[in-house]
Amino acid sequence: MASNKIVKVQIYKNFNPVTTINMTGATSVTYLKGVGIKKASILKEAGIVTLDDLFDYYPRRYLDRSAMKSIGTLADGETVTVVGTVIKTQLEGDLPGKARFKAWLGDATGVLELTWFRGVRYFSRSVVQGESLAVYGKVSYFGSQAQMQHPDYDRLGSNAHQVHEDECSDFELYNTGKIIPIYQTTEAMKQANLASKQMRTIIARAFEQCVPGQRENLTVSMVTDHGLLSLSEAYREIHFPSSQKRLDQARYRLKWTELFYAQLLFALRHSEIRRNKAAVKFTHSGDVTQKLYAGLPYALTDDQKHAVRDIYRDLRSGSPMNRLLQGDVGSGKTIVAMFAMALAVDNKLQSAFMAPTEILAVQHYLVMKRYFTPLGLHVGILTGKQGKKARQTVLEALSAGNLHIVVGTHAMIEHGVVYANLGLVIIDEQHRFGVLQRKALQEKAIHPHVLLMTATPIPRTLTMGVFGDLDVSVIRQKPAGRVAIKTFLKSEQEKLKVYDLLRSQIAEGRQGYIVYPLVEESEKMDLKAAVESFHELSAAVFPDLRLGLIHGQMTPDEKERVMEQFRCGEIDLLVGTTVIEVGVDVPNATVMVIEHAERFGLAQLHQLRGRVGRGEHPSICVLLYAKMTPDARERLGAMESTNDGFAISEIDAQIRGVGNILGKEQSGTLSGLRIADLNADYTIMQLARSAAFTLVEQDGQLREAQHAMIRECYLRQYHDRFALADIG
């Protein structure tokens, strides 16, 4: 953030003064003493080009002497920071995968053993005897010996050599009780002598030449009403904390500001859509809507009814619907979407329903045909692997207006797919599509109504931080008659008992699944293992049962044939990979066995579990594990403890961080956040969101004089950072 303060300084080239310039926040870091061209190029790779970038390079954590623990006071299981000196190192083993590196860290109260099993060669060169380290990790004990495995660490220098006159060593800082900022550094930065210690020195020099934050980026009323530090104070305290209280205040101010500008993008976009874009207005419900409702074999839940009302209100507004429909597995989102399609038909418009996989597209296609064909509606399907003749028939009917609804994969957005009168776009499991894929479907019509759907419950922080410009409907209730799924964690040694459970359920007339992992890095090996297991199960374990196999390498016709056989009860036990994760709906299936459950993510495990418990019969999910790590134990324990997908999503966010839940394509504002944590800062985000939306309600384009600096700051600093969030 550019400063108003102008300072006369020397430009250094190889530390020789050449001339003087006016240094501001926009000045290149090359003009700072000790940087130079080579180091500047390394800093550029880390996103640091100007002094403003340097000021915005916030510490990743802090060493506070009052929060440190001495080795003699460590307790088993706690996660702490310890400062000490490396008294000995040892490299053990030399075979690939078998080597380990150990170091012993000592302080006045004891010795802590550090062990690295990965990156052994690197750590054996980086951690050297005599060096002072701050290590951070989880403590365990082997006998009386305190240990840490793969700790984070920061070098604090050595007590053995003299420190340069303008650089106080971190160890000295620690001993004086100061709060020491620790900066994230890449390997290239460390190699260029730009480790955390050197970054502190460079940032201190930048502060001497240019005071950041003298030009505010929030109104006086915002700063006053929310009890915020001034921007210049926040910058000073975030990099050079005078106390823990002031550091907390600085972090709060910078987080509030960042989240305010992130929510400002959503507020502006929300306002702009409603002000400038017109969509076809759905004027009435008709025969199709009424007949669909009358023909339902069950009653809608209250949540489903609320969602239908939300959607109908959007479709009748005259502005483009931009709504996210989220609900747990088995909550009945598809039927809600079908009511939107029925309303589109009543208003002489086509609907396009895009699913991420062919098996899911086929599943939806069959369900919609079952409901819509008796009502006189024509439903078509478009997938990448369907025959040329079948595809051409669908394309001709679609462009002629003879198809009311088309279901498909990304094949629906390809060149040559023309819609006669597309008015409604529905994108299922939307997080599995890229931004541009979603945009391409939306561009098949002029300002169509858009409904995004997901069966992956999204944490509230993520909903507000990524989908802040969307209207959201949530379905939490399960349809009447659904029973809770019992989840059990079993080791591979208990597999035969699990197979007995499967057999007993099938003997009672039920059906089951056995799912094998399919991880991208080892996809071919995983698929081969799944196919081989299917043959072994068929021949040796369940020779008297009817087994089916399904996986991603099969053609759409083959998948559809197998799924139809399973739905009709012609297959007792379906063996497959994660292609059955979403969309398979067989109420008679009551047992889900997940092999190598420790290799699955938490959200994926929950999605797989949702394939059972879809009927009136009690259902069971068995998680079979081969190797249990602490991370796997946390995930699998969460699966045992709850069936609530929204609770699962919150736990998943805590384990993985919200930025990883939906993947890079969904990052949107997440990719632009430098200090705020959506998982931890929900309360701050609520306050910032309220302020942003209130501001835009008062001044829709930020044209008033008192909002000029907010408009300027947003356009200059935040708009590009949050650009991906521009597409819902």
Sequence and secondary structure as in RCSB ss.txt:
>XXXX:A:sequence
MASNKIVKVQIYKNFNPVTTINMTGATSVTYLKGVGIKKASILKEAGIVTLDDLFDYYPRRYLDRSAMKSIGTLA
DGETVTVVGTVIKTQLEGDLPGKARFKAWLGDATGVLELTWFRGVRYFSRSVVQGESLAVYGKVSYFGSQAQMQH
PDYDRLGSNAHQVHEDECSDFELYNTGKIIPIYQTTEAMKQANLASKQMRTIIARAFEQCVPGQRENLTVSMVTD
HGLLSLSEAYREIHFPSSQKRLDQARYRLKWTELFYAQLLFALRHSEIRRNKAAVKFTHSGDVTQKLYAGLPYAL
TDDQKHAVRDIYRDLRSGSPMNRLLQGDVGSGKTIVAMFAMALAVDNKLQSAFMAPTEILAVQHYLVMKRYFTPL
GLHVGILTGKQGKKARQTVLEALSAGNLHIVVGTHAMIEHGVVYANLGLVIIDEQHRFGVLQRKALQEKAIHPHV
LLMTATPIPRTLTMGVFGDLDVSVIRQKPAGRVAIKTFLKSEQEKLKVYDLLRSQIAEGRQGYIVYPLVEESEKM
DLKAAVESFHELSAAVFPDLRLGLIHGQMTPDEKERVMEQFRCGEIDLLVGTTVIEVGVDVPNATVMVIEHAERF
GLAQLHQLRGRVGRGEHPSICVLLYAKMTPDARERLGAMESTNDGFAISEIDAQIRGVGNILGKEQSGTLSGLRI
ADLNADYTIMQLARSAAFTLVEQDGQLREAQHAMIRECYLRQYHDRFALADIG
>XXXX:A:secstr
   S  EEEEEEETTEEEEEEEE TTSBGGGSTTTHHHHHHHHHHTT  BHHHHHT   SEEEEGGG   GGG  
TT EEEEEEEEEEEEEE  STTT EEEEEEEETTEEEEEEESSSHHHHHHHS TTEEEEEEEEEEEETTEEEEES
 EEEEEEESSS   TT   HHHHHHTT EEEE    HHHHHTT SHHHHHHHHHHHHHH  TT S SS HHHHHH
TT   HHHHHHHHHS SSHHHHHHHHHHHHHHHHHHHHHHHHHHHHHHHHH          HHHHHHHHT SS  
 HHHHHHHHHHHHHHTSSS  EEEEEE TTS HHHHHHHHHHHHHHTT EEEEE SSHHHHHHHHHHHHHHHGGG
T  EEEE TTS HHHHHHHHHHHHHT  SEEEESGGGGSTT   SSEEEEEEETGGGS HHHHHHHHTTSSS EE
EEEESS   HHHHHHHSTTSEEEEE    TT   EEEEEEEGGGHHHHHHHHHHHHHTT EEEEE    GGGHHH
HHHHHHHHHHHIIIII TTS EEEE TTS HHHHHHHHHHHHTTS SEEEE GGGSSS   TTEEEEEETTGGGS
 HHHHHHHHTTSS SSS EEEEEEESS  HHHHHHHHHHHH   HHHHHHHHHHHH GGGTS GGG GGGGG SS
  TTT HHHHHHHHHHHHHHHHH TT  SGGGHHHHHHIIIIITTTTGGGG  
